[in-house]
Amino acid sequence: MELLFAAIAAFAVIFVLFVVLLFIASRYQKVGPNEALIISGRGQMRVDPTTGQKERVGYRIVKGGGTVVWPVVERAERLSLEVMTLEVETPRVYSSQGVALTVDGIAQVKVRSDEISIATSAEQFLSKSTEEIKQVALQTLEGHLRGIVGTLSVEEIYKDRDRFAQRVQEVSAGDMANMGLGIISFTIKDIKDDQGVQKAAYDAEVNKQKAAAELAYPLQQNKTNQEVKAEEVQVEVIAKKKQIEVQEQEVARREKELEATIRKPAEAERYRIQTIADGNKYQAVTTAGGQAEATRVIGQSEADANKARGLAQADVIRAQGLAEADANKARGLAEADVIQAQGFAEAEAMKRKADAWLQYNQAAIIQQLIEALPKVAAAIAEPLSKTERIVVISNGSDGSGAGASKVSQDVANIIAQVPATVEALTGVDLIATIKDLPHVKSSRPDETEKS
């Protein structure tokens, strides 16, 4: 019995849970990304964006997702967030110049996605259909479009349509935002006028463009020619630049080749020679320093030895000199005595010879001279005795003879010159002396008288 009661109770609980889940599922509403679900009936707190204060509202907004709508206490309504296309038309709108224009445009409008804009649109359009919302937005845009056309001239509207459309969008944005709507885009579709202003402006523009085109042709041709010439010059400049670059590259290549083949080997050789020279120099300096030091030591030793030897030799030489001086002095004294004795003897002999010469008479002197004449003649004839052959060339035309007689005569003439030679050497005139002899004078009385 208890088991039966427990089973019934469990079944009842499961059934109740199933019914509750089924009820919740039936009241659960899904919301797509292109719509907003406005649930009213129970209040909730939200922050006022203008004041920043919390306030209680009687609805809640669900955008994209899902929620459970409780029966009896809550009601749910959907608001579309999709784009609405509006065809804006303003028939016969007068510009600032009084020209009637027809302006057609296309506007893309939608409920803005923020909760404030959704709440604003819900307040104004929650019970309205999409067509009714489009009609309200269309009337708003048409009113602002008419107002802006009335402030612009025909030229301004035609020339700058983008600026015109932007002004319509800017002016309408405030009113649209007050309805929770936003203008995504606004474009001018067409502009028409009843008085042909557009056609006249078009024709004027065409004529202007035509004239500009006619004038622009020669200008463009000249410009084209100038551009062609400029391009040719540019091509030539580029070609020259390329040529210069090629030459510079060639120079650089040759420079590198010269660097690799001549300069670097030369630098290496110079460095090698310099290194060897430095090593030799260092070795020479070191060797010279050592040799100089050794030489200095040896020289010092030799100097000391030479000094000692010199002192000893000086003593020996001084002793030898003193001995030689004494010996020379003794020899000099002896030689002086000998020379003095010889001089005395020679002087005595000369004195005696002079005395003897004083005792000689003229005859004795002449005798001495005559005795010396053979020796003089022999001395003169001595060169002839050494002559192997004598060739005499003479024809005897001068009366002096020829052949051997000529030679004899020449010898006699040479001997005849002996008295003159003696007179030149001694000052004694042999001929005059002989003439002055007494027996010569006595034998020639006639000549004495004549004289």
SVG drawing of the C-alpha trace seen along z (x, -y; Angstrom):
<svg xmlns="http://www.w3.org/2000/svg" viewBox="-5 -103 216 105">
<polyline fill="none" stroke="black" stroke-width="0.4" points="0.0,0.0 2.8,-2.4 4.6,-1.5 1.5,-2.3 1.1,-5.6 4.7,-6.5 4.5,-5.6 1.3,-7.7 3.0,-10.6 6.1,-10.3 4.0,-10.1 2.0,-13.2 5.2,-15.1 6.6,-14.2 3.3,-15.1 3.2,-18.5 6.8,-19.1 5.9,-18.2 2.9,-20.4 5.0,-23.3 7.7,-22.8 5.1,-22.6 3.5,-25.8 6.9,-27.6 7.7,-26.3 4.4,-27.6 5.0,-31.0 8.7,-31.3 9.1,-33.7 12.1,-33.9 13.3,-37.2 15.3,-37.5 18.2,-40.0 15.9,-42.1 13.3,-42.8 12.7,-43.9 10.2,-42.3 8.5,-44.9 7.1,-43.1 4.9,-45.3 3.1,-44.5 5.9,-44.3 8.1,-47.1 12.0,-47.2 14.7,-49.8 16.7,-51.5 19.1,-54.5 18.0,-57.6 20.7,-58.6 20.0,-62.3 20.0,-62.6 22.0,-59.5 19.5,-58.6 17.7,-55.3 14.0,-55.2 11.3,-52.6 9.5,-51.8 6.5,-49.4 8.2,-47.4 11.3,-45.6 12.9,-45.2 14.5,-42.1 16.5,-42.4 17.8,-39.2 17.4,-36.1 14.4,-34.9 12.4,-35.3 9.3,-33.9 6.2,-36.0 4.0,-35.3 0.4,-35.1 -2.1,-37.5 0.6,-39.8 2.6,-40.5 2.0,-41.2 4.5,-41.0 4.5,-43.0 7.1,-43.0 8.8,-46.0 10.7,-45.6 14.3,-46.9 14.5,-46.3 15.4,-49.0 12.5,-50.8 12.9,-52.3 11.1,-55.6 10.5,-57.3 10.5,-61.0 8.7,-63.2 8.1,-66.9 6.0,-68.1 6.4,-71.7 8.6,-73.0 9.8,-76.6 13.5,-77.4 14.9,-80.7 14.7,-82.1 11.0,-81.2 11.6,-78.4 9.2,-75.5 11.2,-72.2 10.2,-68.6 12.7,-66.8 12.6,-63.0 14.8,-61.2 15.4,-57.8 15.8,-57.4 16.7,-54.4 15.2,-54.6 15.1,-52.2 14.4,-52.1 17.7,-52.6 19.2,-49.7 19.8,-51.3 17.3,-50.7 16.4,-54.4 15.5,-54.6 13.6,-51.3 11.7,-52.6 10.9,-55.9 9.7,-54.1 7.6,-51.7 5.9,-54.7 5.0,-56.1 4.7,-53.1 4.2,-50.0 0.5,-49.6 1.3,-50.8 2.2,-48.7 5.4,-49.1 3.5,-51.0 2.2,-53.5 5.7,-54.0 7.0,-54.6 4.3,-57.1 5.2,-59.1 8.9,-59.1 8.1,-60.0 6.1,-63.0 8.8,-64.2 11.5,-63.9 9.3,-65.6 8.6,-68.6 12.3,-69.1 13.1,-68.6 10.7,-71.3 12.1,-73.7 15.7,-73.2 14.8,-73.5 13.2,-76.9 16.6,-78.2 18.8,-77.1 19.1,-78.3 18.6,-76.1 22.4,-76.1 23.2,-75.1 20.7,-72.2 21.9,-71.0 25.7,-71.4 26.0,-69.9 23.5,-67.2 25.5,-65.4 25.7,-68.5 22.0,-69.0 21.2,-65.5 23.5,-65.8 21.7,-69.0 18.3,-67.2 19.7,-64.4 21.3,-66.7 18.1,-68.8 15.8,-65.7 18.0,-63.7 16.8,-65.6 13.1,-65.0 13.7,-61.4 15.7,-60.8 12.8,-62.1 10.8,-59.2 13.5,-56.7 14.3,-56.5 17.6,-57.0 18.4,-57.9 20.9,-55.5 21.1,-57.3 19.4,-59.9 20.0,-60.3 18.6,-62.7 17.0,-60.6 15.8,-63.3 15.3,-67.0 12.9,-68.5 11.7,-72.0 8.7,-73.2 10.3,-76.3 13.3,-74.6 15.9,-76.1 17.5,-72.8 17.6,-72.4 19.0,-75.9 21.6,-75.3 22.4,-72.0 22.7,-73.6 24.9,-76.4 27.0,-73.8 27.2,-71.8 28.2,-74.9 30.7,-75.7 32.1,-72.3 32.1,-72.3 34.0,-75.6 36.4,-74.4 36.9,-71.2 37.5,-73.2 40.0,-75.4 41.5,-72.6 42.4,-70.6 45.3,-72.8 46.2,-73.4 46.1,-69.7 48.1,-69.0 50.8,-71.5 50.7,-70.0 51.0,-66.6 53.9,-67.7 55.6,-69.2 55.0,-66.1 56.4,-64.0 59.5,-66.2 59.8,-66.1 59.5,-62.4 62.2,-62.2 64.4,-64.5 63.7,-62.4 64.5,-59.2 67.7,-60.8 68.6,-61.9 67.8,-58.4 69.9,-56.9 72.8,-59.2 72.3,-58.4 72.4,-54.7 75.5,-55.2 77.1,-57.2 76.1,-54.4 77.6,-51.8 80.8,-53.9 80.9,-54.4 80.4,-50.7 83.2,-50.0 85.4,-52.5 84.5,-50.9 85.3,-47.4 88.6,-48.6 89.3,-50.3 88.6,-47.0 90.6,-45.1 93.5,-47.6 93.1,-47.3 93.1,-43.5 95.9,-43.0 98.3,-45.9 97.6,-47.9 97.0,-45.1 99.9,-43.0 102.1,-46.1 100.8,-46.9 101.5,-43.3 105.0,-43.4 105.7,-46.8 104.5,-45.5 106.7,-42.4 109.7,-44.5 109.0,-46.9 108.6,-44.1 111.9,-42.5 113.6,-45.9 112.2,-46.6 113.4,-43.2 116.8,-43.7 116.9,-47.2 116.1,-45.9 118.6,-43.1 121.2,-45.6 120.5,-48.0 120.6,-45.2 123.7,-43.7 125.3,-47.2 124.4,-48.0 125.9,-44.7 128.9,-45.2 129.2,-48.8 129.1,-47.8 131.6,-45.0 133.8,-47.4 133.5,-50.0 134.6,-47.4 137.4,-46.1 138.4,-49.6 138.4,-50.6 140.5,-47.5 142.8,-48.2 143.0,-51.9 144.0,-50.9 146.5,-48.5 147.8,-51.0 148.0,-53.6 150.1,-51.2 152.2,-50.2 152.5,-53.9 153.7,-54.8 156.2,-52.0 157.3,-52.8 157.5,-56.5 159.8,-55.7 161.9,-53.4 161.9,-56.0 162.8,-58.8 165.7,-56.7 166.8,-55.8 166.4,-59.4 168.6,-60.5 171.1,-57.9 171.1,-58.8 171.2,-62.4 174.3,-61.9 175.8,-59.7 174.9,-62.2 176.3,-65.0 179.5,-63.0 179.6,-62.2 178.8,-65.8 181.6,-67.1 183.9,-64.6 182.7,-65.4 182.9,-69.0 186.5,-68.6 187.2,-66.6 185.5,-69.1 187.2,-71.9 190.5,-70.2 189.7,-69.6 188.6,-73.1 191.7,-74.4 193.7,-72.1 191.8,-73.1 192.1,-76.7 195.7,-76.3 196.1,-74.5 194.0,-77.2 196.0,-79.9 199.2,-78.2 197.7,-77.7 196.7,-81.4 200.2,-82.4 201.5,-80.2 199.2,-81.7 200.3,-85.1 203.9,-83.9 202.9,-82.8 203.6,-85.2 201.6,-85.5 203.6,-82.9 202.8,-80.3 199.1,-81.1 199.1,-80.8 201.0,-77.6 198.3,-76.2 195.7,-77.2 197.5,-75.8 197.9,-72.5 194.2,-72.5 193.4,-73.1 193.9,-69.5 191.4,-68.4 188.9,-70.9 189.5,-69.8 189.1,-66.2 185.9,-66.9 184.6,-68.7 185.7,-65.9 184.4,-63.1 180.8,-63.2 182.3,-62.8 184.3,-59.8 181.0,-58.0 179.5,-58.7 179.4,-55.6 178.5,-57.3 178.5,-60.9 176.6,-61.8 177.7,-65.2 175.5,-66.9 177.5,-69.8 178.3,-71.0 181.1,-73.3 179.5,-76.3 180.3,-78.6 184.0,-78.0 184.3,-76.1 185.2,-72.8 183.3,-69.6 183.4,-66.1 186.0,-65.2 187.7,-68.6 184.4,-70.1 184.3,-68.0 187.8,-68.9 187.1,-72.5 184.0,-72.3 186.1,-70.6 188.7,-73.4 186.0,-76.0 184.7,-74.4 188.2,-74.3 188.7,-77.9 185.8,-78.9 187.5,-77.5 189.2,-80.8 185.9,-82.6 184.3,-79.8 187.2,-80.1 186.7,-83.8 183.0,-83.4 183.6,-80.9 186.7,-82.3 186.9,-85.9 190.4,-85.3 191.1,-86.5 193.7,-84.0 194.4,-85.8 194.9,-89.1 197.0,-87.5 199.2,-85.8 199.6,-89.0 200.7,-90.8 203.6,-88.4 206.9,-90.2 208.4,-88.0 205.3,-88.3 205.4,-92.1 209.0,-92.2 208.5,-90.0 205.9,-92.3 207.2,-95.8 205.4,-97.0 202.1,-96.1 203.0,-98.0 203.8,-101.0 200.8,-100.9 198.7,-100.6"/>
</svg>
